[in-house]
């Protein structure tokens, strides 16, 4: 099973990682990266090392009180040296956290199996450095939210130097992300830090596209111009808006990891739900292999004959191809094949709608204790798998083949 690594930011224990784990499973195995640093003093730890700065400051105050230092002016150079040394030592703390990230994710980066990544805040910095500096660390698709990287971070150069280091980057941009705005002032003193989480990445090479709203499709991509990185803008998004409930991960990140445009996936899900719950059509759909005499325009035009990116063509064409892979002999009877394609298509809609119901039931369960939050499995998982259109097709075909065997 493919894995999704989640890594939190500073000043937190990353409870959101347990909150979205039920969304990721059973499609992916969640792997939460935790580290004990930066939990108490937060941003101060990034700039100055408190374990040196605070005792040093206390010593200077004590030295004045005991008259070891008789002039306040003598403190200035000592304080400057203390600040400089404290700032310089912070790089070791950052390196320690990076080492922890690499150690905890080493088992997910085996040959031929690159994990997906969801990184928040300081976790975006750790992710970028690990991908750039540690040879074995690679990823498939990467979600960045509350991103503290510099806007000019060169993802295209990274990919050219380290082939296959990632497949695609989704940067969820919050226009009202105050912490990222403040981090922007540190970009001259802290390498790689910046405000990409508030304003987006920028590039002149055309490798970055901007999407105006989180539920919209990318117009340049629709026109055939693909990009490595997408900035997904949310005009009202704050630093942790994406973690307000599991809905954001379910609607946008799951399709992204499947390689499906979230807008297209939303259209597909709505159509499956509409077809399955279309009152006038439902009684006729219950008859296996029978095409309704007057199928709804919704079914014929919007779902059955529409071209879908994930299907590399029409929905019906994809289903027919999958049937012929399993039973090439059906090619000899086109009428029978057409009936099978239609029945399988209806079965896909029903599987997806059922999976939507199951996911709603699973996510409605309140997980209060730590033990409950760590248990992201559910009896509904068997049904939830069909949220993935490709899995829904497999399930519908398995049921169709079973009916074929039973009737023969």
Residue pairs with C-beta under 8 A, 6 or more apart in sequence:
1 28
1 29
2 28
2 29
2 113
2 115
2 116
2 140
2 257
3 28
3 29
3 30
3 31
3 108
3 113
3 115
3 116
4 24
4 28
4 29
4 30
4 31
4 115
4 116
4 117
4 118
4 257
5 31
5 33
5 105
5 108
5 115
5 116
5 117
5 118
5 139
6 14
6 16
6 17
6 20
6 21
6 30
6 31
6 32
6 33
6 117
6 118
6 119
7 14
7 32
7 33
7 101
7 117
7 118
7 119
7 120
7 123
7 126
7 127
8 14
8 16
8 17
8 33
8 34
8 120
8 121
8 122
8 123
9 120
9 121
9 122
9 123
9 146
9 148
10 37
10 38
10 39
10 42
10 43
10 45
10 46
10 121
10 122
11 38
11 39
11 42
11 43
12 39
13 34
13 39
14 32
14 34
14 120
15 373
16 120
16 240
16 243
17 30
17 32
17 34
18 32
18 367
18 373
18 374
18 376
19 243
19 245
19 246
19 373
20 30
20 118
20 243
20 246
20 249
20 253
21 30
21 32
21 373
21 374
21 376
22 246
22 362
22 363
22 367
22 376
22 378
23 246
23 249
23 250
23 253
23 254
23 359
23 363
24 30
24 249
24 254
24 376
25 376
25 377
25 381
26 377
26 381
26 382
26 384
26 385
27 254
27 257
27 258
27 384
27 385
27 387
27 388
28 116
28 257
30 376
31 104
31 105
31 108
31 115
33 100
33 101
33 104
33 105
33 123
34 104
35 97
35 100
35 101
37 45
37 93
37 96
37 97
38 45
38 46
38 93
38 97
38 122
41 50
43 179
43 182
43 183
44 50
45 90
45 93
46 90
46 94
46 122
46 186
46 190
47 87
47 90
47 186
47 189
47 190
48 83
48 86
48 87
48 90
49 86
49 87
49 89
49 90
49 93
52 82
52 85
52 86
52 89
53 82
53 83
53 86
56 82
56 86
57 79
57 82
60 69
60 75
60 78
60 79
60 82
62 68
63 69
64 72
64 75
69 75
69 78
87 189
97 122
97 126
98 126
98 129
98 130
98 133
101 126
101 127
101 130
102 130
102 134
102 137
105 115
105 130
105 137
106 136
108 115
109 115
109 136
109 137
109 138
114 138
114 139
114 140
114 164
114 166
114 167
115 139
115 140
116 139
116 140
116 141
116 142
116 143
116 257
117 127
117 139
117 141
117 142
117 143
118 143
118 145
118 249
118 253
119 126
119 127
119 142
119 143
119 144
119 145
119 147
120 145
120 146
120 240
120 242
120 243
121 145
121 146
121 147
121 148
121 179
121 180
121 197
121 239
122 148
124 144
124 145
124 146
124 147
124 148
124 149
124 196
124 197
125 148
125 149
125 192
125 193
127 139
127 142
127 144
128 149
128 153
128 192
129 192
130 137
131 137
131 138
131 139
131 158
131 162
131 165
131 166
132 158
132 162
132 165
135 162
137 165
138 162
138 164
138 165
138 166
139 165
139 166
139 167
140 166
140 167
140 257
141 166
141 167
141 168
141 169
141 170
141 256
141 257
141 259
142 166
142 168
142 169
142 170
143 170
143 172
143 253
143 256
144 169
144 170
144 171
144 172
144 196
144 197
145 171
145 172
145 174
145 197
145 242
145 243
146 172
146 174
146 177
146 179
146 180
146 197
146 239
146 240
146 242
147 171
147 172
147 173
147 180
147 196
147 197
148 179
148 180
148 183
148 193
148 194
148 195
148 196
148 197
149 192
149 193
149 194
149 196
149 197
149 201
150 187
150 192
150 193
150 194
150 196
151 194
151 195
151 196
151 199
151 200
151 201
151 202
152 194
152 201
152 202
152 203
153 192
153 194
153 196
153 201
154 203
155 166
155 169
155 201
155 203
155 207
155 208
155 228
155 229
156 203
156 205
156 207
156 228
158 165
158 166
159 165
159 166
159 228
166 228
168 228
168 229
168 230
168 256
169 228
169 229
169 230
170 230
170 232
170 252
170 253
170 256
171 196
171 197
171 200
171 201
171 229
171 230
171 231
171 232
172 197
172 214
172 232
172 234
172 237
172 242
172 252
173 196
173 197
173 198
173 199
173 200
173 231
173 232
173 233
173 234
173 237
174 180
174 197
174 198
174 234
174 237
174 238
174 239
174 241
174 242
175 198
175 233
175 234
175 235
175 236
175 237
176 235
176 236
176 237
176 238
177 197
177 198
177 237
177 238
177 239
178 238
178 239
179 239
180 195
180 196
180 197
180 198
180 239
181 195
181 198
183 193
183 194
183 195
184 194
184 195
184 198
186 193
187 193
187 194
187 195
197 239
200 208
200 210
200 231
200 233
201 208
201 229
201 231
202 208
203 229
206 225
206 227
207 227
207 228
207 229
208 227
208 228
208 229
208 230
208 231
209 218
209 220
209 221
209 225
209 227
209 229
209 230
209 231
210 230
210 231
210 233
211 217
211 218
211 230
211 231
211 232
211 233
212 233
213 232
213 233
213 234
213 235
214 232
214 233
214 234
214 248
214 252
214 262
215 251
215 252
215 262
215 263
215 266
216 263
217 261
217 263
217 264
218 227
218 230
218 261
220 227
221 227
221 261
232 252
234 241
241 248
242 248
242 249
246 363
250 359
250 363
251 262
251 266
252 262
254 387
255 261
255 262
255 264
255 265
256 262
258 265
258 310
258 388
258 389
258 390
259 310
260 309
260 310
260 389
261 309
264 308
264 309
264 310
265 310
265 389
267 302
268 303
268 308
268 352
268 389
269 352
269 356
269 387
271 298
271 302
271 303
271 349
272 303
272 348
272 349
272 350
272 352
272 353
272 356
273 352
273 353
273 356
274 298
275 281
275 296
275 298
275 299
275 303
275 346
275 349
276 282
276 285
276 349
276 350
276 352
276 353
277 353
278 296
278 298
278 299
280 296
281 292
281 295
281 296
281 299
284 290
284 292
284 293
285 292
285 346
285 350
288 343
288 403
289 339
289 340
289 342
289 343
291 339
291 342
295 304
303 315
303 345
303 349
304 314
304 315
304 316
304 342
304 345
305 314
305 315
305 316
306 314
306 315
307 313
307 314
308 314
308 315
308 318
308 389
310 389
310 390
311 317
311 318
311 389
312 318
315 345
315 348
316 341
316 342
316 345
318 393
319 341
319 344
319 345
319 348
319 393
319 397
320 337
320 341
322 393
322 394
322 397
323 330
323 337
323 340
323 341
323 344
323 397
324 330
324 331
324 337
326 397
326 401
327 401
330 336
330 337
330 340
331 337
340 400
340 404
343 400
344 393
344 396
344 397
344 400
345 396
346 396
347 395
347 396
347 397
347 399
347 400
348 389
348 392
348 393
348 395
348 396
350 396
351 386
351 392
351 395
351 396
352 386
352 387
352 389
352 392
354 383
354 386
355 383
355 384
355 385
355 386
355 387
355 392
356 387
357 383
358 380
358 381
358 383
358 384
359 380
359 384
359 387
361 380
362 378
362 380
362 381
362 384
365 378
367 373
367 375
378 384
385 391
385 395
386 392
386 395
